[in-house]
């Protein structure tokens, strides 16, 4: 059974992820052809392809909340490693400096923070649905 709240959270996370991807393109000044832009394009195709295939399989009943629990928490770990861990090269302060502490920088950090919160919410809600499904099958 398709849970509309879960799908809405996934859609919100996808939109925030697109905003964060746009931030990387703008902030990093990526131009074609460049290795950095090529890597970002490949990573984006893989990410959004996985989300699309995951949603398709979810609608078809081939994957369920367990898939989204793992996917969302993997995203949280990736985002933490990329922007919030002590060994990252691009913490929120770096993003703010890249925009000279302007409103655009605050929006970029806000989008990143919202993305992390939504991915966490997807993971927690999907885990809740997964647990409910396990209990119902007993």
TORFI-432098 format. One record per residue: residue number from 0; x, y, z of N, C-alpha, C in turn. Coordinates in pm, whole numbers. Each point is the difference from the previous one (the first is absolute). Example, Ala and Ser with C-alpha at 12.3 -4.5 7.8 and 13.67 -1.06 7.14 Angstrom:
<nodes>
<0; <1319; -569; 780>; <-89; 119; 0>; <90; 120; 0>>;
<1; <-35; 105; -72>; <82; 119; 6>; <-77; 109; 73>>;
</nodes>
This chain:
<nodes>
<0; <83; -117; 0>; <-83; 117; 0>; <88; 125; 0>>;
<1; <-33; 94; -85>; <78; 123; -14>; <-38; 96; 112>>;
<2; <99; 50; 71>; <-23; 98; 105>; <27; 139; -59>>;
<3; <-104; 80; -13>; <12; 132; -63>; <90; 95; 79>>;
<4; <0; -11; 132>; <88; 85; 81>; <147; -31; -30>>;
<5; <31; -128; -13>; <137; -39; -30>; <40; 52; -138>>;
<6; <-88; -15; -98>; <29; 50; -135>; <18; 151; 2>>;
<7; <-83; 72; 76>; <12; 145; 9>; <134; 40; 63>>;
<8; <42; -71; 103>; <130; 29; 62>; <114; -27; -97>>;
<9; <-10; -109; -76>; <103; -32; -99>; <4; 108; -107>>;
<10; <-117; 47; -45>; <-6; 106; -101>; <62; 129; 54>>;
<11; <-32; 34; 125>; <57; 121; 60>; <152; -12; 9>>;
<12; <48; -116; 41>; <144; -21; 6>; <66; 9; -136>>;
<13; <-68; -50; -103>; <54; 7; -136>; <11; 144; -47>>;
<14; <-102; 81; 29>; <5; 142; -39>; <111; 74; 74>>;
<15; <13; -27; 129>; <109; 63; 76>; <136; -46; -52>>;
<16; <9; -126; -39>; <125; -52; -56>; <35; 70; -131>>;
<17; <-102; 26; -82>; <24; 75; -125>; <52; 140; 32>>;
<18; <-58; 63; 103>; <49; 131; 41>; <143; -5; 48>>;
<19; <35; -104; 74>; <137; -14; 49>; <96; -27; -116>>;
<20; <-45; -78; -98>; <83; -25; -118>; <25; 131; -75>>;
<21; <-105; 82; -15>; <16; 131; -65>; <99; 86; 77>>;
<22; <-6; -6; 133>; <95; 75; 83>; <143; -42; -32>>;
<23; <25; -130; -15>; <135; -46; -32>; <45; 56; -135>>;
<24; <-87; 1; -97>; <36; 51; -133>; <34; 149; 10>>;
<25; <-83; 76; 71>; <21; 144; 12>; <123; 31; 86>>;
<26; <5; -61; 116>; <106; 30; 98>; <137; -42; -50>>;
<27; <6; -115; -62>; <130; -51; -46>; <40; 56; -135>>;
<28; <-87; 82; -61>; <32; 61; -128>; <32; -103; -107>>;
<29; <-77; -106; -4>; <29; -110; -93>; <-32; 40; -143>>;
<30; <93; -28; -88>; <-17; 30; -143>; <27; -128; -78>>;
<31; <-65; -12; -114>; <21; -115; -87>; <112; 35; -95>>;
<32; <94; -82; -32>; <22; -132; 58>; <91; 11; 122>>;
<33; <-35; -72; 103>; <87; -9; 118>; <-27; -134; 68>>;
<34; <102; -52; 63>; <-12; -127; 71>; <-101; 12; 114>>;
<35; <2; 115; 70>; <-91; 19; 113>; <-146; 0; -45>>;
<36; <-29; 71; -110>; <-138; 3; -49>; <-42; -136; -51>>;
<37; <90; -69; -68>; <-31; -135; -49>; <-32; -93; 117>>;
<38; <79; 9; 107>; <-25; -84; 119>; <-135; 34; 63>>;
<39; <-33; 130; 7>; <-129; 41; 56>; <-115; -50; -86>>;
<40; <14; 8; -131>; <-105; -49; -90>; <-19; -150; 18>>;
<41; <108; -75; 5>; <-10; -146; 19>; <-66; -32; 134>>;
<42; <45; 67; 106>; <-58; -25; 133>; <-149; 35; 1>>;
<43; <-37; 109; -67>; <-141; 40; -5>; <-84; -99; -78>>;
<44; <51; -48; -112>; <-74; -99; -80>; <-21; -127; 83>>;
<45; <102; -43; 70>; <-12; -121; 84>; <-101; 25; 112>>;
<46; <12; 113; 70>; <-89; 30; 112>; <-146; 10; -44>>;
<47; <-26; 86; -98>; <-140; 21; -42>; <-54; -122; -74>>;
<48; <88; -74; -66>; <-42; -127; -60>; <-41; -100; 106>>;
<49; <78; -7; 108>; <-33; -92; 110>; <-131; 40; 67>>;
<50; <-22; 130; 18>; <-126; 45; 59>; <-116; -35; -92>>;
<51; <16; 27; -130>; <-106; -32; -95>; <-31; -148; -7>>;
<52; <103; -81; -11>; <-20; -146; -4>; <-59; -48; 132>>;
<53; <47; 55; 112>; <-54; -37; 130>; <-148; 32; 12>>;
<54; <-40; 119; -47>; <-142; 36; 4>; <-82; -91; -91>>;
<55; <53; -29; -119>; <-70; -90; -92>; <-21; -137; 64>>;
<56; <107; -54; 58>; <-10; -132; 64>; <-89; 4; 124>>;
<57; <-2; 113; 70>; <-88; 15; 116>; <-146; -3; -43>>;
<58; <-31; 74; -105>; <-138; 2; -52>; <-42; -139; -48>>;
<59; <93; -74; -58>; <-29; -136; -49>; <-1; -103; 113>>;
<60; <37; 40; 120>; <0; -93; 113>; <122; -89; 8>>;
<61; <105; 33; -74>; <122; -82; 0>; <96; 37; 113>>;
<62; <-3; 125; 44>; <77; 43; 116>; <-96; 70; 95>>;
<63; <40; 8; 126>; <-88; 60; 99>; <75; 96; 90>>;
<64; <-54; 23; 118>; <61; 95; 92>; <143; -35; 41>>;
<65; <34; -129; 1>; <138; -38; 35>; <99; 62; -98>>;
<66; <-32; -2; -130>; <86; 60; -101>; <21; 148; 30>>;
<67; <-111; 72; 28>; <9; 144; 23>; <69; 32; 131>>;
<68; <-11; -88; 99>; <72; 20; 126>; <151; -2; -26>>;
<69; <46; -102; -70>; <143; -13; -30>; <47; 114; -90>>;
<70; <-77; 31; -105>; <36; 103; -96>; <11; 136; 70>>;
<71; <-99; 33; 83>; <0; 131; 66>; <114; 13; 99>>;
<72; <22; -103; 82>; <109; 9; 97>; <137; -1; -67>>;
<73; <12; -67; -114>; <125; 8; -78>; <20; 143; -48>>;
<74; <-108; 65; -42>; <8; 140; -42>; <40; 92; 114>>;
<75; <-54; -24; 119>; <36; 79; 117>; <149; -17; 30>>;
<76; <49; -123; -4>; <143; -24; 25>; <87; 68; -105>>;
<77; <-41; -7; -126>; <75; 63; -109>; <1; 152; 18>>;
<78; <-116; 57; 32>; <-8; 145; 22>; <82; 44; 120>>;
<79; <-6; -79; 108>; <79; 32; 118>; <149; -3; -34>>;
<80; <43; -105; -70>; <142; -12; -36>; <43; 115; -91>>;
<81; <-88; 41; -90>; <35; 103; -97>; <-4; 142; 53>>;
<82; <-81; 26; 104>; <-18; 139; 43>; <1; 26; 150>>;
<83; <-13; -103; 83>; <-11; 25; 143>; <106; -69; 85>>;
<84; <75; -91; -58>; <101; -72; 79>; <122; 90; 21>>;
<85; <86; -40; 91>; <118; 80; 31>; <107; -7; -109>>;
<86; <-10; -95; -91>; <102; -14; -104>; <-45; 47; -138>>;
<87; <-116; 66; -8>; <-49; 45; -129>; <71; 128; -45>>;
<88; <6; 19; -130>; <58; 121; -57>; <-106; 108; -24>>;
<89; <-129; -37; 9>; <-106; 96; -31>; <-108; 4; 109>>;
<90; <38; 44; 121>; <-101; 14; 105>; <-89; 121; -30>>;
<91; <-107; 20; 77>; <-87; 115; -24>; <76; 134; -1>>;
<92; <102; 15; 82>; <76; 126; -1>; <69; 22; -135>>;
<93; <45; -106; -64>; <60; 10; -133>; <-104; 48; -101>>;
<94; <-120; -55; 9>; <-108; 39; -91>; <-33; 148; 19>>;
<95; <-12; 44; 125>; <-28; 142; 26>; <110; 90; -55>>;
<96; <126; -38; 21>; <113; 79; -53>; <-2; 5; -151>>;
<97; <-37; -111; -65>; <-3; -3; -147>; <-97; 102; -57>>;
<98; <-103; 31; 76>; <-99; 100; -42>; <21; 134; 71>>;
<99; <116; 20; 60>; <32; 124; 73>; <-103; 32; 107>>;
<100; <-48; -103; 67>; <-95; 14; 111>; <-129; 72; -40>>;
<101; <-35; -7; -128>; <-122; 66; -49>; <-123; -87; 26>>;
<102; <-115; 53; -40>; <-125; -74; 14>; <7; -132; -77>>;
<103; <66; 1; -116>; <11; -123; -80>; <72; -110; 79>>;
<104; <101; 36; 75>; <71; -98; 82>; <-87; -55; 110>>;
<105; <-79; 87; 60>; <-92; -46; 105>; <-108; -91; -57>>;
<106; <-46; 32; -121>; <-98; -88; -66>; <63; -135; -30>>;
<107; <124; 1; -51>; <69; -125; -32>; <18; -87; 124>>;
<108; <40; 60; 111>; <16; -76; 125>; <-137; -45; 51>>;
<109; <-101; 84; -17>; <-135; -38; 40>; <-52; -118; -79>>;
<110; <25; 0; -131>; <-42; -112; -84>; <72; -128; 42>>;
<111; <130; 10; 24>; <77; -116; 45>; <-53; -52; 134>>;
<112; <-25; 90; 93>; <-51; -41; 131>; <-138; -63; -11>>;
<113; <-86; 61; -81>; <-134; -57; -21>; <9; -136; -67>>;
<114; <91; -15; -94>; <20; -129; -67>; <39; -107; 102>>;
<115; <92; 32; 88>; <42; -97; 102>; <-116; -36; 92>>;
<116; <-78; 100; 41>; <-115; -26; 87>; <-105; -86; -69>>;
<117; <-28; 30; -127>; <-100; -78; -73>; <49; -142; -22>>;
<118; <129; -18; -34>; <51; -137; -16>; <-10; -77; 131>>;
<119; <30; 67; 111>; <-16; -64; 129>; <-145; -37; 27>>;
<120; <-92; 90; -36>; <-143; -27; 19>; <-46; -116; -87>>;
<121; <49; -5; -124>; <-33; -114; -88>; <48; -129; 64>>;
<122; <123; 0; 49>; <54; -121; 61>; <-77; -44; 122>>;
<123; <-34; 94; 88>; <-74; -34; 122>; <-141; -47; -35>>;
<124; <-68; 72; -90>; <-137; -37; -35>; <-3; -135; -73>>;
<125; <96; -21; -91>; <6; -128; -71>; <29; -114; 97>>;
<126; <87; 24; 98>; <28; -102; 101>; <-125; -31; 82>>;
<127; <-77; 103; 32>; <-127; -20; 71>; <-95; -86; -84>>;
<128; <-13; 32; -130>; <-87; -79; -88>; <51; -143; -13>>;
<129; <129; -16; -7>; <61; -133; -10>; <-33; -81; 125>>;
<130; <16; 61; 117>; <-32; -68; 125>; <-147; -37; 9>>;
<131; <-85; 90; -45>; <-144; -29; 0>; <-33; -116; -91>>;
<132; <67; -6; -117>; <-24; -110; -94>; <47; -133; 59>>;
<133; <111; 2; 71>; <51; -122; 64>; <-100; -48; 106>>;
<134; <-50; 92; 81>; <-98; -35; 103>; <-129; -55; -61>>;
<135; <-44; 59; -110>; <-124; -44; -65>; <14; -139; -61>>;
<136; <123; -37; -38>; <20; -131; -63>; <9; -114; 100>>;
<137; <5; 32; 129>; <12; -105; 104>; <-134; -63; 28>>;
</nodes>
